Amino acid sequence: MTTLRAQSDAFFRELSVPIAQKTGLTYLPEYAPTIAYATAGYTILHLIIAPAFSKAVFPETYRSLRGRKGRNNWNIRIVSFVNAIVLSWLAYLCLGRSELSNDKAFGWHPSIGTANAVAVGHFIWDSLDSIINFSDVGFVIHGLSCMLLYSLTFRPYLGFYSPRFLLWELSTPFLNIHWCLDKLGKTGSTLQYINGIILLSTFFSVRICYGWYMSYGFMHTLWEVKDQVPKVFTYTLFAGNIILNSLNLFWFSKMISTIRKRFQADVLEKSDKPTANGKIDGKAN
């Protein structure tokens, strides 16, 4: 087993060497096996573990989902939920590293390599699924942009910022819970209302407030070292950061609109119910 793992590691390292040499991603070969295993792990979770888990724990709900697309969306939510916890924990382990804070542009620490490799593996899976099961161009752009941005950190480059942007995932579990509650027949419930408040608060805190604050520092550092890296790196990271922050703002506005409509509709539905005397209570409306 150990020999097989060593052979597998060597294969992926050797496979990544030409890419590393052409792009200057020095640490890519060292973490190429982790990227490959993470991609495979998320794929297995998506295609095998998530369906088996859902059939065992939520048999009626899973059977009621409409066709392959409906079940695929459910399975994606499970992968996303697990990934958010994993990446948030790995990102947390990277914080407080003096090697990174002392050199925000080119600092390096092994914890960064592990976190970013798992993130790249996830975004490879995410990009492939978004393309194969296309539903929204925003998801395709998000997956490809993140895959590219986190790959560039293996130069090393801007490793200080990558775990801080990975903390955006803190809002993802609540988004998935909110979606799943709809499928479980809990739309408009108190549980979904509380989760919706937590979702909006967390999303706004980590992706908008903290995200834009870190993006300001990111752009500043990017500009400071623009002459020390290939221009394509600078342009790619600048454009990618703008795209991701724009998507966060767009998705936040959609979440507000969706949650507001859901609970306003629930209030109106309850207010239209006849009262004890058989009439509709106008005050509730």
Order of alpha helices (4+ residues) and beta strands (2+ residues): alpha-alpha-alpha-alpha-alpha-alpha-alpha-alpha-alpha-alpha-alpha-alpha-alpha
